[in-house]
């Protein structure tokens, strides 16, 4: 393959490598351990795939292990590697080992001794401990979405998996967000790690507008239904709970809105079909939990909708990172009441996100600044409109009741007079 980074990426069909690809290519090629931090959609997968493929030998057992945070990311990384092998004409084999897939089929694939294995940590650990995945010849291990893979009990699973490999292998950790565990890598993996952080200087992110729409809970569904019926609309919709996702999906289907769902409780084939239907345009909305926020690449996705607002800044970054990738523009729509949106603004303040107040206007969610002033109610006009509504409804009712009460009093007086006579 050679060691000219620009030439290799040109061969792969790219005009030039991104910043993270440029700055990690030589260190990885030289055998250094790397922590690569770059925005979502900046080409982190190719940043480790390209240099490590050039160091992988044919028919020498499994040498490159890529640990991913989800089944979707496993399939995506595997596809990227296959395209690279084809374009660079490298006679190497790659196998995916995602959780939820058929275990026996995966075991059969491993009998071919693939040089590259991509998978989720739990499934790969199961196969390694059953002596089906042999890592004694492993040279390189990559943790894609490292901040998630090293959180809580996942850290233990990853370390146990790598304990089946030789003690000194080359390590790569890649993530869009930083966290304390990424500053303690030497402690957990007994090796020094070079930190490459291009998040502030990277220029691959397109223009993304972040809107917030103040709505009561019962009105959020109506907005989603209207958007889903708009011709050509396409949006990834995030929920915090699977139960809420399923409930809204059923209501949308009842209202003839084409939707697909993506959550951790589905089988791998179901999730792949959901993504396929969405990317091909068969469905207008893809309803997902945060399982879809990690590394998933949906080409030129125009809109992300937070039906349920995320609970952490990290979750927000990964959700909105599905749009505005590789220079494309995008829109993020946050739905909530005034209180929850105030909390969201406070949550996002450290990251510098600017939220604009927006509303539904002719089938689109638009910022108030883009809507004609005559159609944007001010507090005074809203108060006046409320007063007019009261005149038309409450006051006539009061007048009617008063008249009825007066008549009843007159009847009582009349009856009282008759009684006296």
C-alpha positions in Angstrom: 0.0 0.0 0.0 2.9 2.4 0.7 3.0 5.1 3.3 1.8 8.2 1.4 -1.5 8.9 3.2 -2.9 11.3 0.6 -2.2 8.9 -2.2 -3.9 6.0 -0.4 -7.0 8.0 0.4 -7.1 9.2 -3.2 -7.0 5.6 -4.3 -10.0 5.0 -2.0 -12.0 7.7 -3.8 -11.5 10.6 -1.4 -10.1 14.0 -2.4 -8.0 14.2 0.7 -7.8 12.6 4.2 -9.6 14.3 7.1 -7.6 15.8 10.0 -8.0 12.8 12.3 -6.9 10.5 9.4 -3.8 12.7 8.7 -2.7 12.9 12.3 -3.1 9.2 13.3 -1.8 7.6 10.1 2.0 7.9 10.8 1.8 7.0 14.5 -0.3 3.9 13.8 2.0 2.9 11.0 4.9 3.3 13.4 3.3 1.0 16.0 2.3 3.6 18.5 -0.8 3.2 20.7 -3.3 6.0 19.9 -6.3 7.7 21.5 -8.0 9.5 18.7 -10.7 12.1 19.6 -12.6 13.6 16.7 -16.2 14.8 16.0 -18.9 12.5 14.8 -18.7 11.9 11.1 -15.1 12.9 10.7 -13.8 9.6 9.3 -12.5 7.9 12.5 -13.1 4.4 11.1 -10.8 4.9 8.1 -8.3 6.6 10.4 -7.5 3.3 11.9 -8.5 0.9 9.1 -6.2 2.2 6.4 -2.8 2.2 8.3 -3.5 -1.1 10.0 -4.6 -3.0 6.9 -1.1 -2.2 5.4 0.4 -4.0 8.4 -1.8 -7.1 8.3 -0.3 -10.2 6.6 -2.3 -12.7 4.6 -3.0 -16.2 5.9 -1.3 -15.5 9.2 -4.3 -15.9 11.5 -6.5 -13.2 13.2 -4.2 -10.1 13.6 -6.6 -7.2 13.7 -9.5 -7.0 16.2 -12.0 -4.2 16.1 -14.3 -3.9 19.2 -17.5 -1.9 18.6 -20.2 -0.6 20.8 -23.2 -2.0 18.9 -24.4 -4.5 16.3 -25.1 -1.6 13.8 -21.6 -0.3 14.2 -20.2 -3.8 13.8 -21.9 -4.2 10.4 -20.9 -0.7 9.4 -17.2 -1.1 10.2 -17.2 -4.5 8.5 -18.6 -3.0 5.3 -16.0 -0.1 5.4 -13.2 -2.7 5.7 -14.6 -4.8 2.8 -14.7 -1.8 0.5 -11.1 -0.9 1.5 -9.9 -4.4 0.7 -11.7 -4.3 -2.6 -10.4 -0.8 -3.7 -6.8 -1.5 -2.4 -6.9 -5.0 -3.8 -5.7 -6.7 -0.6 -6.3 -10.5 -0.3 -7.5 -10.3 3.3 -10.7 -11.7 5.0 -12.9 -9.9 7.4 -15.6 -11.5 9.6 -18.2 -9.8 11.8 -19.2 -11.2 15.2 -22.2 -9.1 16.4 -24.4 -10.1 19.3 -27.8 -11.3 18.2 -26.5 -13.0 15.1 -26.5 -16.8 14.6 -23.7 -18.2 16.8 -23.1 -21.4 14.8 -22.7 -19.4 11.5 -20.2 -17.2 13.2 -18.2 -20.2 14.5 -18.2 -21.6 10.9 -16.8 -18.3 9.6 -14.0 -18.4 12.2 -12.8 -21.8 10.8 -11.6 -19.9 7.8 -9.1 -18.0 10.0 -9.9 -14.4 9.0 -7.2 -11.9 9.4 -9.6 -9.2 10.6 -12.5 -9.7 13.1 -15.0 -7.0 14.0 -17.6 -7.4 16.7 -19.3 -6.5 20.0 -17.3 -7.3 23.2 -19.8 -9.7 24.7 -20.1 -12.0 21.7 -16.4 -12.0 21.0 -15.5 -12.8 24.6 -18.0 -15.7 24.5 -16.3 -17.1 21.4 -12.8 -16.5 22.8 -13.5 -18.3 26.0 -15.0 -21.2 24.1 -11.8 -21.4 22.0 -13.6 -20.6 18.8 -12.0 -17.1 18.4 -8.3 -17.6 18.6 -6.3 -14.4 19.4 -2.8 -15.8 20.1 -1.6 -14.2 16.8 -3.3 -10.9 17.4 -1.2 -7.8 16.6 -3.7 -4.9 16.8 -6.8 -4.1 18.7 -9.1 -1.1 18.2 -11.9 0.1 20.5 -14.3 2.1 18.4 -16.5 4.3 20.6 -14.0 3.8 23.4 -15.7 6.1 25.9 -18.8 3.8 25.8 -16.8 0.5 25.6 -14.8 1.3 28.7 -17.8 2.5 30.9 -19.0 0.4 33.8 -19.0 -3.4 33.3 -18.0 -3.1 29.7 -14.4 -2.2 30.8 -14.1 -5.6 32.5 -15.5 -7.4 29.4 -13.0 -5.7 27.1 -10.0 -6.4 29.4 -11.0 -10.0 29.7 -11.3 -10.3 25.9 -7.8 -8.8 25.4 -6.4 -11.1 28.0 -6.7 -13.9 25.4 -4.2 -12.0 23.2 -0.4 -11.5 23.6 0.5 -9.1 26.4 2.0 -6.4 24.1 -0.2 -5.6 21.1 -0.8 -2.3 19.4 -3.9 -0.5 20.8 -6.1 2.1 19.3 -9.0 4.0 21.1 -11.3 6.2 19.1 -14.2 8.4 20.3 -16.1 11.6 19.6 -16.4 12.4 23.3 -13.9 12.4 26.2 -14.4 11.1 29.7 -12.3 10.3 32.8 -11.6 6.7 31.9 -9.8 7.8 28.7 -7.3 9.6 30.8 -6.5 6.4 32.7 -5.7 4.1 29.8 -2.1 3.2 30.9 -3.5 2.1 34.2 -6.0 -0.3 32.7 -4.0 -1.6 29.7 -0.4 -1.3 31.0 0.8 0.7 28.0 1.4 4.3 27.2 -1.1 5.9 24.8 -0.5 8.9 22.6 -3.5 11.3 22.6 -4.6 12.9 19.3 -7.4 15.4 19.8 -8.7 17.3 16.8 -12.2 18.1 18.0 -11.7 21.8 18.1 -9.8 22.1 14.8 -11.7 19.6 12.6 -13.6 21.1 9.7 -15.7 18.2 8.5 -18.9 19.1 10.4 -21.5 20.7 8.2 -23.8 23.6 9.2 -26.4 22.2 11.7 -29.3 24.2 13.1 -30.4 23.3 16.6 -34.1 24.2 17.2 -36.4 23.8 20.2 -40.1 23.7 20.0 -42.2 24.2 23.2 -45.0 21.8 23.2 -47.0 19.9 25.9 -46.5 16.2 25.8 -49.9 15.5 24.1 -49.0 17.8 21.2 -45.6 16.2 20.4 -47.2 13.3 18.6 -49.2 15.6 16.4 -46.1 17.4 15.2 -44.4 14.1 14.5 -47.4 12.9 12.6 -47.5 16.0 10.5 -43.8 15.9 9.7 -44.0 12.2 8.8 -46.7 12.9 6.2 -44.7 15.6 4.5 -43.5 14.5 1.1 -39.7 13.8 1.1 -39.3 14.3 4.9 -36.8 12.0 6.5 -35.9 12.0 10.2 -34.3 10.0 12.9 -36.4 10.3 16.1 -34.9 9.5 19.5 -36.7 8.2 22.6 -35.4 7.4 26.1 -37.5 4.3 26.7 -38.4 1.4 24.4 -42.0 1.3 25.7 -42.6 4.9 24.7 -41.0 4.3 21.3 -43.2 1.3 20.6 -46.3 3.2 21.7 -45.6 6.1 19.4 -44.7 3.7 16.5 -48.1 2.0 16.8 -50.0 5.3 16.8 -48.0 6.6 13.7 -48.7 3.3 11.8 -52.4 3.7 12.7 -52.3 7.2 11.2 -50.7 5.8 8.0 -47.2 7.2 8.6 -44.4 5.0 7.3 -42.1 4.3 10.3 -39.3 1.8 11.2 -38.0 1.2 14.7 -34.5 0.5 16.1 -33.9 -0.6 19.7 -31.7 -3.0 21.7 -34.4 -5.6 22.2 -34.7 -6.4 18.4 -32.9 -9.2 16.7 -30.0 -8.1 14.4 -31.9 -9.0 11.2 -34.8 -6.7 12.4 -32.5 -3.8 13.1 -30.7 -4.2 9.7 -34.0 -4.3 7.9 -35.2 -1.1 9.8 -32.0 0.7 8.7 -32.4 -0.5 5.1 -36.0 0.6 4.9 -35.1 4.0 6.2 -32.0 4.6 4.0 -33.9 3.5 0.8 -36.8 5.9 1.6 -39.4 3.2 2.3 -40.0 4.8 5.7 -40.1 8.5 6.6 -39.2 8.1 10.2 -36.7 5.9 12.0 -37.7 5.7 15.7 -34.7 4.8 17.9 -33.3 4.6 21.4 -29.7 5.6 22.0 -28.5 2.3 20.4 -28.5 4.3 17.1 -26.6 7.2 18.5 -23.2 5.4 18.5 -21.3 5.6 15.3 -24.2 4.8 13.0 -23.7 6.4 9.6 -27.0 7.3 7.8 -25.9 9.0 4.6 -26.9 12.7 4.3 -29.5 12.4 7.1 -31.3 15.8 7.1 -33.1 15.8 10.4 -32.7 14.5 14.0 -35.6 14.8 16.4 -35.3 14.5 20.1 -38.8 13.4 21.0 -37.5 12.7 24.5 -34.7 15.1 25.4 -31.4 13.4 26.2 -30.3 13.2 29.9 -26.6 13.9 29.4 -24.4 16.1 27.2 -22.6 13.0 25.8 -26.0 11.5 24.7 -26.9 14.8 22.9 -23.5 14.9 21.1 -23.9 11.4 19.8 -27.5 11.8 18.8 -27.1 15.0 16.9 -23.9 13.6 15.4 -26.0 11.5 13.0 -26.7 14.6 10.9 -24.3 17.2 9.4 -21.7 14.6 8.7 -18.9 15.1 6.2 -19.9 18.7 5.3 -23.6 18.1 4.8 -26.0 20.4 6.5 -28.6 19.2 9.0 -31.3 20.1 11.5 -31.9 19.1 15.1 -35.4 19.5 16.5 -35.8 19.3 20.3 -39.3 18.9 21.7 -40.3 19.7 25.3 -42.1 22.1 27.6 -40.6 25.4 28.8 -39.1 23.9 31.9 -37.4 20.9 30.2 -36.0 23.1 27.4 -34.5 25.4 30.0 -32.8 22.4 31.6 -31.5 21.3 28.1 -30.0 24.8 27.5 -28.2 24.5 30.8 -27.0 21.0 29.9 -25.6 22.1 26.6 -24.0 25.3 27.7 -20.5 23.8 28.2 -20.5 22.6 24.6 -21.5 25.9 23.2 -24.6 24.7 21.3 -27.0 27.6 20.3 -30.7 26.7 20.4 -33.3 28.7 18.4 -37.0 28.9 19.3 -39.0 27.4 16.4 -42.5 26.4 15.4 -44.4 24.4 12.7 -45.0 26.6 9.7 -46.4 25.2 6.4 -45.3 21.6 7.1 -41.8 22.6 8.3 -40.2 23.4 11.6 -38.7 26.9 11.2 -37.1 29.4 13.6 -39.3 32.2 14.6 -36.9 34.7 13.0 -37.7 33.1 9.6 -41.5 33.3 10.0 -43.3 36.6 8.9 -43.7 38.8 12.0 -47.5 39.1 11.3 -47.8 35.3 11.8 -45.6 35.2 15.0 -47.7 36.0 18.0 -46.2 38.4 20.6 -47.1 38.2 24.3 -49.4 41.2 23.9 -51.1 39.8 20.9 -51.5 36.4 22.5 -53.0 38.1 25.6 -55.4 40.1 23.4 -56.4 37.0 21.5 -57.1 35.2 24.8 -59.3 38.1 25.9 -61.3 38.0 22.6 -61.9 34.3 23.1 -63.2 35.0 26.6 -65.6 37.6 25.2 -67.0 35.1 22.7 -67.3 32.1 25.1 -67.3 33.0 28.8 -69.1 36.3 28.8 -72.1 35.2 26.7 -72.4 32.2 29.0 -72.4 34.5 32.1 -75.0 36.8 30.5 -77.2 33.8 29.7 -77.0 32.4 33.2 -77.7 35.9 34.7 -80.8 36.2 32.5 -82.0 32.8 33.4 -81.5 33.5 37.1 -83.5 36.8 36.8 -86.4 35.0 35.2 -86.4 32.4 37.9 -86.5 35.1 40.6 -89.4 36.8 38.8 -91.3 33.4 38.8 -90.6 33.0 42.5 -92.0 36.5 43.3 -95.1 35.8 41.2 -95.8 32.5 42.9 -95.3 34.1 46.3 -97.9 36.7 45.5 -100.4 34.1 44.4 -99.9 32.2 47.6 -100.8 35.3 49.6 -104.0 35.8 47.7 
